[in-house]
Amino acid sequence: MADNKTILAVGAHPDDVEFKCAGTLSLLKKKGYPIVIASVAAGDCGSAEYSAEEIMRIRRGEATASAAILGAPFRCVDERDLAIDYDTQTRRKVTALLREFDPIIILTNPLVDYMVDHEVTGRLVRDACFCAGLPNFTVPGNFPHTNRIPYLYYFQPAGGTDNLGNPVRMQFLVDITGEIEVKKKMLMAHASQRNWLLKHHGVDHYVNSMAHDAEELGKLGGCKYAEGFNQHLGHPYPADNKLMEILRR
């Protein structure tokens, strides 16, 4: 739909979006843009005490509660942790997600990050942006093809570096100082992950590490807290910066 204003954020795992772009999503929500949050994997390896099936059930519930803070639905492509494959079957499933919501903007994992799930998710979402508009590319659910390639942005990799430890420069930063409490609230909704690390580290590393990363980016942007993004600018993806255009209105 030409007038669709939906923003889709896709992470490899149920809490990736909260760590990396929840503040920006909160700003976009305030601008009147509907938000959808999704993960490719269901989080089955995210526990040392629950079975895979039980932790997936818990984490889907947590992700749903977190998304609801922004009035957003949560979707899961239902792949498994450390088993997100870069193949045609998974590409069709991710493309179906895009066709269901036909977003104008997509935020996702970077193509180079500390673990394979993140990198493959970025590649799958990139491909799906292109495939969603191809009528003969069939997907589960038989959603109609889209009529445009959405604006695609990658959030900052974990630790802010590539796999050789080199800093990854963000093309632009978004001041999320006013949204940091919303970002914290959304992340804390993932209680199973927070409690797991709290027991292991003895401190609230789950929330503190997120705040630290946002504060470090804020130093670069001249604000208290920030999130960083790089835009996919390859042919034939749109090259004007729609995300910043919206946020500056």
Secondary structure, DSSP 8 states (H G I E B T S, - for coil): -TT---EEEEESSTTHHHHHHHHHHHHHHHTT--EEEEEEE--TTS-SSS-HHHHHHHHHHHHHHHHHTTT--EEEEEE-TT----SHHHHHHHHHHHHHH--SEEEE--SS-SSHHHHHHHHHHHHHHHHTT-TTS--TT-----SS--EEEEE--GGGB-TTS-B---SEEEE-GGGHHHHHHHHHT-HHHHHHHHHHHSS-HHHHHHHHHHHHHHHHHTSSSEEEEEE---TTS--S-HHHHHHT-
